[in-house]
């Protein structure tokens, strides 16, 4: 785990009561969150979670070079239960907006592009 992926646009929030035991707490959180991971092979993964029952656009910016990736171009792939789906190839800093389906997760792999 490399840390959270901060959205580049403001996300809606929701307030809920948390806790199932003795004491409950009320808290407000963003409709979606994301984290950045690095694989043993050096690829990056953006793991996004949508906590609400509506679509949520999640915009973010990542510079893969900041995490040791030296390629000039990077391939973005969505990882699904049915395999990897190419999104696009980019140069430099990645600026992406992904629409998260209601109550879902989405994983984007970032790897050096093959020439």
ABEGO torsion letter per residue (X at the ends): XAEBBBBABBBBBBBBBBEABABBBBBBBBABBBBBBBBAAGBBBBBBBBABABBBBBBBBBBAAAAGBABABBBBBBBBAAEBBBABBBBEBBBBBBBBBBGBBBBBBBBBBBX
